[in-house]
Amino acid sequence: MDLWDLTSLEVGPGRPVVLHSDEGAARVIAINLPAGDELQEHEVHEHAWLHVHSGAVEVVQDGQSSRAGSGSLVHWTPQERHAVKAVEDALLVLVLAPWPGPGHPNLRSST
């Protein structure tokens, strides 16, 4: 069993902390995103779940934005382009699964 107290984590802005990473399963990352900072539009090869532990963010996809406050959970399927902007100082937990996803650059061809 793994257990993390998110309230006691020391996660600096721009310095995400990988809490757990199991190849073939999932990667869990804590992110400190200060108000006004953003994760610019991007996509990942995995399913992505973003939990807003504290604070609030604006999530943008296909030109539409939604506010996600403390306790919110957002899900994107692989290759869905999206952006995340902190509207308040935010502590986020990102889960990527499966890790790494098909097509991820870290996967090496066996040929």
Sequence and secondary structure as in RCSB ss.txt:
>XXXX:A:sequence
MDLWDLTSLEVGPGRPVVLHSDEGAARVIAINLPAGDELQEHEVHEHAWLHVHSGAVEVVQDGQSSRAGSGSLVH
WTPQERHAVKAVEDALLVLVLAPWPGPGHPNLRSST
>XXXX:A:secstr
     GGG   BTTB EEEEEETTTEEEEEEEE TT EEEEE  SSEEEEEEEESEEEEEETTEEEEEETT EEE
E TT  EEEEESS EEEEEEEESSS TT TTS    
